[in-house]
Amino acid sequence: MFTIETLNSISPKGLERLPSSLFQVVEPDADVQPDGILVRSANLLDAEVPESLLAIARAGAGVNNIPVDRCSEAGIVVFNTPGANANAVKELVLGGLVLASRNVAGGMEWTASIAGEGEAVPKLVEKGKGKFAGPELAGKTLGVIGLGAIGVKVANMATHLDMEVLGYDPFISIESAWNLTRRVKPSVTLSDVIQNSDYISLHLPVNADTKEIINKDTIAQMKQGARILNFARGELVDNAALLTALKNGRLGCYVTDFPSADLIGKPGVVCIPHLGASTPESEENCAVMAADQLREYLLNGNIINSVNLPNVSVPKNGGSRICVINRNAKGILAGLTAVLNGAGLNIENMTNKSRGDYAYTMIDVEGAADAAAVEAIRTVEGVIRVRVI
C-alpha cells in the first residue's frame, strides 16, 4: 500500500486513477510519511522532504514551486504534465490575439463609463468607437517561439485564421514536428521570427538562455507596432524595456497571463489573471496525467515526463525489478552488475539512461532479489537510491 499526500485540491478524475486497494490518499498530516505527493500550486521550496518520499507529481507544466535540485540529490523523481493544459492555453491565446488587435478591453472599459448616459448611449457609441479600431488577423504574420505541445496547437490554430505562421524551436521534438501542419513555416533563427512577425506568441520555458528573451535588443528588431503575447512565463520579458517600447510606439500591445505591479494599468498592456489552465477540462487532464505517472512509477518503476531524471518505460520482465537512481558517472553500471553476479542473480533485462548529472537503471532479475545484494548495491559509490518492486 502506497501513501499519496495531496497538497492541493486534486480533481476526483485524477484520484480515481489511484485505486484504494493499492493507494491511500491523504491530506497533509505531520504524522504521515508519504511515498508520493500530488501537488498543483502549493509551495514546496522550503518544505522538509520526508525520507519516505519517492516521487512528486505536479498537475501542471511548471515546477517552480518544487525544489527540483534538492529532490534530485535525494533520489526523488519529479513529474509534470506537459500538454495536459495545451488546449485551454491555445483557446486563451486566440482570445489574446483578438484583444491585442481590436482593443476590446479598452472599448469595454470606455463603454462602462457611459452607462449613465441614458438615451444618448447609442450616439455616444457611434461617435466613440473609432478610437478602438484595430486590424484583422487574416493576412498578418504570427511568430510562434517555442513549439512544444502548446506552441504547436497555437501555430496550427493560427493557420485556420488565415494568418501566415512562422515557427521557431531549435529543440523541437519529433512528436511536435509530426503534429505541426505543413502550413507553418520553420525559422532557423530567432531573429527571422522577430523581424518578420506582426504578432509574436511565446511558448517556451524559463531558463538561463530564455530569461528576458524579449528585451531591448530583440524589441529593436521587431516590426513597428508589433504585438506580443505571453502565455508561457512572465520572466521571458524584460518589463522595463517592454514598457518603454509601448510608450514610444515601437510596440502596439502586450497581452500577458502574468500580471505584475509594474504592468497593471499601463497603456498598451492587457493583463489576464493567469487563466491559461483555468478550465475544468484542463484541471482534470492534469490530475489524470499526474496520477497515472505517479502510479506507474510507484508500481512498476517506469518514469514518464520527469523533469529531473530520464524517461524510462520498459515492460517488467522477471521476478523482481531493482530500480536504481545514481549519479551519471563512470563505473557505476559495472559495480551494479558485479554485485548481482556475485549474488548469483540472473539479469533478464537491464535498462540505463542518463539525464545531466543523474542516471536511472532498471534491472529485472529472475526470482526474488536477494536482500544482501540490494544492500550491497546501496554501497556502490554514486548510488543515491535503490528500491525493489
C-alpha positions in Angstrom: 0.0 0.0 0.0 1.4 3.4 -1.1 0.5 6.6 0.7 -0.2 9.6 -1.5 -0.3 13.1 0.0 -2.4 15.8 -1.8 -1.2 19.3 -1.2 -4.0 21.0 -3.2 -7.5 20.1 -4.3 -7.0 17.4 -7.0 -9.7 16.6 -9.5 -11.6 13.5 -8.5 -11.0 12.2 -12.0 -7.3 12.1 -11.2 -7.8 10.5 -7.8 -9.8 7.7 -9.4 -6.6 6.6 -11.1 -5.3 5.6 -7.7 -7.3 2.6 -6.5 -7.9 2.2 -2.8 -6.6 -1.3 -2.9 -3.1 0.0 -3.8 -3.1 3.6 -2.6 -4.1 5.5 0.4 -4.7 9.2 -0.5 -4.4 11.6 2.4 -4.3 15.3 3.1 -1.2 16.9 4.7 -0.5 15.4 8.1 2.7 15.7 10.1 2.4 12.1 11.2 2.2 10.8 7.6 5.2 9.6 5.7 4.1 9.7 2.1 5.5 7.7 -0.7 4.2 10.2 -3.3 2.9 13.8 -3.4 0.3 15.2 -5.8 0.6 19.0 -6.0 -0.7 21.9 -8.1 0.4 25.3 -6.7 1.5 24.6 -3.1 5.0 25.9 -2.4 7.4 23.2 -1.5 10.6 25.2 -2.0 11.3 25.5 1.7 9.4 22.4 2.9 11.1 19.5 4.6 11.3 16.5 2.3 10.4 13.3 4.1 12.8 10.4 3.7 10.0 8.1 2.7 9.2 10.3 -0.4 9.8 8.6 -3.7 8.1 11.0 -6.2 6.3 14.3 -6.6 3.8 14.8 -9.4 2.9 18.3 -10.4 -0.5 18.6 -12.0 0.7 21.3 -14.4 3.7 22.1 -16.6 5.7 24.5 -14.4 7.7 23.2 -11.4 9.0 26.4 -10.0 7.2 25.6 -6.7 9.2 22.4 -6.3 12.9 22.1 -5.1 13.9 20.0 -8.1 17.7 20.1 -7.4 17.1 19.0 -3.8 14.8 16.2 -4.9 17.4 15.0 -7.4 20.0 14.8 -4.7 17.6 12.8 -2.5 16.6 10.4 -5.4 13.1 11.8 -5.7 11.5 11.8 -9.1 9.7 15.0 -10.1 7.0 14.7 -12.7 5.0 17.4 -14.6 2.1 17.2 -17.1 3.2 18.8 -20.4 0.4 19.1 -22.9 -2.4 18.4 -20.4 -3.5 22.1 -20.5 -2.5 22.7 -24.1 -5.9 23.2 -25.5 -7.0 25.5 -22.7 -4.0 27.7 -23.3 -4.5 27.6 -27.0 -8.0 28.9 -26.7 -6.9 31.7 -24.4 -4.2 32.7 -26.9 -6.9 33.0 -29.5 -8.7 35.5 -27.2 -5.3 37.2 -26.7 -4.9 37.7 -30.4 -8.2 39.5 -30.6 -7.5 41.5 -27.5 -4.1 42.6 -29.0 -5.7 43.7 -32.3 -9.0 45.2 -31.6 -8.6 46.9 -28.2 -11.6 45.1 -26.9 -10.6 45.6 -23.3 -10.3 49.4 -23.7 -13.6 49.5 -25.6 -15.4 47.7 -22.8 -13.9 49.9 -20.2 -15.0 53.0 -22.1 -18.5 51.6 -22.7 -18.9 51.1 -18.9 -18.0 54.8 -18.4 -21.1 55.9 -20.4 -23.6 53.6 -18.5 -25.4 56.6 -17.1 -26.0 58.5 -20.3 -29.4 57.1 -21.0 -30.8 57.6 -24.5 -27.6 59.2 -25.6 -25.7 55.9 -25.4 -26.2 54.8 -29.0 -25.0 58.1 -30.4 -22.0 58.2 -28.0 -21.1 54.6 -29.1 -21.1 55.5 -32.7 -19.1 58.6 -32.1 -16.5 57.0 -29.8 -16.0 53.6 -31.4 -13.4 54.8 -33.8 -10.7 55.1 -31.2 -10.9 51.4 -30.5 -10.5 50.2 -34.1 -7.8 47.7 -34.9 -6.5 45.4 -37.6 -7.9 42.0 -38.6 -5.8 38.9 -38.0 -6.2 37.4 -41.5 -3.2 38.1 -43.7 -0.9 39.0 -40.8 2.1 37.0 -39.7 2.3 35.3 -36.3 5.6 34.2 -35.0 5.4 31.3 -32.5 8.5 31.0 -30.4 8.6 27.5 -28.8 6.9 24.6 -30.5 6.0 22.3 -27.6 2.5 20.9 -27.0 1.0 24.4 -26.7 3.1 26.2 -29.3 2.1 23.6 -31.9 -1.6 23.9 -31.2 -1.3 27.7 -31.4 0.6 27.6 -34.6 -1.9 25.2 -36.2 -4.8 27.2 -35.0 -3.5 30.5 -36.5 -3.3 28.9 -40.0 -7.1 28.4 -39.8 -7.4 32.2 -39.1 -5.7 32.7 -42.5 -2.6 34.0 -40.8 0.9 33.4 -42.1 2.7 31.5 -39.3 6.4 31.3 -38.6 7.6 28.7 -36.0 10.9 28.7 -34.1 12.2 26.0 -31.8 15.8 24.7 -32.1 14.9 21.8 -29.8 11.6 20.7 -31.4 10.7 17.1 -30.6 9.9 14.5 -33.2 6.3 14.3 -31.8 5.8 18.1 -32.1 7.3 18.1 -35.7 4.8 15.4 -36.7 1.9 17.3 -35.2 2.8 20.6 -36.9 0.8 21.5 -40.0 2.9 22.0 -43.2 1.4 25.5 -43.5 3.7 26.6 -40.6 7.0 27.8 -42.0 10.0 26.9 -39.9 12.5 29.6 -39.0 16.2 28.8 -38.4 16.9 31.8 -36.2 15.1 33.7 -33.6 15.9 36.9 -35.5 14.0 35.7 -38.5 10.8 35.2 -36.5 11.2 38.5 -34.6 11.9 40.6 -37.7 9.1 39.3 -39.9 6.1 38.9 -37.5 3.2 41.2 -36.8 2.4 39.2 -33.7 4.7 37.2 -31.5 3.5 34.4 -29.2 5.8 33.0 -26.5 5.6 29.3 -25.6 8.9 28.3 -24.1 10.2 27.6 -20.5 12.3 30.0 -18.5 15.9 29.1 -18.1 19.3 30.9 -18.3 19.0 31.1 -22.1 15.4 32.2 -22.3 15.0 34.6 -19.4 14.1 38.1 -20.7 14.4 36.8 -24.3 12.2 39.8 -25.1 14.4 42.7 -24.3 15.7 46.0 -25.6 17.8 44.3 -28.3 15.1 41.9 -29.6 12.4 44.6 -29.5 14.6 46.8 -31.7 14.5 44.1 -34.4 10.7 43.9 -34.4 8.3 45.5 -36.8 6.9 48.9 -35.9 3.8 48.3 -33.9 4.3 44.5 -33.3 2.2 42.9 -30.7 3.5 40.4 -28.2 1.5 37.6 -26.4 2.9 35.9 -23.4 1.1 32.9 -22.0 4.2 31.0 -21.0 6.1 32.7 -18.2 6.4 36.4 -17.1 10.2 36.2 -16.8 10.6 35.8 -20.5 10.0 39.5 -20.9 12.1 42.5 -19.7 9.2 44.6 -18.5 11.1 47.8 -18.4 12.2 47.5 -22.0 8.7 46.5 -23.0 7.0 49.5 -21.3 9.5 51.8 -23.0 8.7 50.3 -26.4 5.0 50.7 -25.8 5.3 54.3 -24.7 7.3 55.3 -27.7 5.1 53.3 -30.1 7.7 50.8 -31.1 5.2 48.0 -29.9 1.5 48.1 -30.4 0.3 45.9 -27.5 1.4 43.4 -24.9 -1.0 40.7 -23.7 0.2 38.7 -20.7 -1.2 36.0 -18.5 1.3 37.0 -15.8 0.3 40.4 -14.3 2.9 42.3 -12.2 2.7 45.6 -10.3 4.7 47.4 -13.0 2.4 46.2 -15.8 -1.1 46.6 -14.4 -2.9 49.7 -15.7 -0.2 50.6 -18.1 -1.3 51.8 -21.6 -1.0 49.1 -24.2 -0.8 46.3 -21.7 -3.6 43.8 -21.3 -3.2 41.7 -18.1 -5.1 38.5 -17.7 -5.1 36.9 -14.2 -3.2 33.7 -15.1 -6.2 31.9 -16.7 -4.2 29.7 -19.1 -5.1 26.4 -17.5 -8.2 27.6 -15.6 -10.7 25.2 -17.2 -12.3 22.2 -15.6 -11.2 20.1 -18.5 -7.6 21.2 -18.1 -7.6 20.5 -14.3 -9.0 17.0 -15.0 -6.4 16.3 -17.7 -3.5 17.5 -15.5 -4.8 15.5 -12.5 -5.2 12.3 -14.5 -1.8 12.6 -16.1 -0.1 13.3 -12.8 -1.8 10.4 -11.1 -1.0 8.0 -13.9 2.7 8.9 -13.9 2.9 8.6 -10.1 1.1 5.2 -10.2 3.3 3.9 -13.0 6.5 4.8 -11.2 5.5 3.5 -7.8 4.1 0.2 -9.1 6.4 -0.5 -12.0 9.4 1.8 -11.7 8.7 3.4 -15.1 9.4 7.1 -15.4 7.3 9.2 -17.8 7.5 13.0 -18.1 10.1 13.6 -15.4 11.8 17.0 -15.2 14.9 15.7 -13.3 15.5 12.1 -14.4 15.5 10.4 -17.8 12.3 9.0 -19.1 12.5 5.2 -19.0 9.5 2.9 -19.6 10.0 -0.8 -20.1 7.6 -3.8 -19.6 8.5 -5.7 -16.5 10.3 -8.9 -17.3 11.3 -11.2 -14.4 10.6 -11.9 -10.8 11.9 -8.7 -9.3 12.7 -5.3 -10.6 15.6 -3.3 -9.0 15.4 0.4 -9.6 18.5 2.5 -9.0 18.9 6.3 -9.1 22.5 7.2 -9.3 24.9 9.9 -10.4 25.9 9.9 -14.0 29.5 8.7 -13.5 31.8 6.0 -14.9 32.0 2.6 -13.3 28.6 2.5 -11.6 27.0 0.1 -14.0 29.9 -2.2 -13.7 29.6 -2.0 -9.9 25.9 -2.9 -10.1 26.4 -5.9 -12.4 29.3 -7.1 -10.2 27.1 -7.1 -7.1 24.3 -9.0 -8.9 26.7 -11.6 -10.5 28.3 -12.1 -7.1 24.9 -12.8 -5.6 24.2 -15.3 -8.3 21.2 -13.3 -9.6 20.3 -13.8 -13.3 19.7 -10.5 -15.1 16.8 -10.9 -17.5 16.7 -7.2 -18.7 18.7 -4.1 -17.9 17.9 -0.6 -19.0 20.0 2.5 -18.2 19.5 6.1 -19.2 21.1 9.3 -18.1 20.0 12.9 -17.9 22.5 15.6 -17.0 24.2 14.7 -13.7 21.9 11.8 -12.9 21.0 8.4 -14.3 18.3 5.7 -13.8 18.8 2.0 -14.1 16.1 -0.7 -14.0 17.2 -4.3 -13.6 14.8 -7.2 -13.9 16.2 -10.3 -12.3 15.0 -13.9 -12.2 13.2 -14.7 -8.9 13.3 -12.7 -5.8 16.0 -10.0 -5.3 18.5 -11.0 -2.6 18.3 -8.6 0.3 22.0 -8.7 0.9 22.6 -7.9 -2.8 20.3 -4.9 -2.6 22.1 -3.6 0.5 25.4 -4.1 -1.4 24.1 -2.0 -4.3 23.4 0.8 -1.9 27.0 0.9 -1.0 28.2 1.3 -4.6 29.8 4.7 -5.0 27.5 7.1 -6.8 24.2 5.3 -6.0 21.6 7.6 -4.5 18.6 5.4 -4.0 17.6 1.8 -4.5 14.2 0.1 -4.3 12.8 -3.3 -5.3 9.5 -3.9 -7.0 
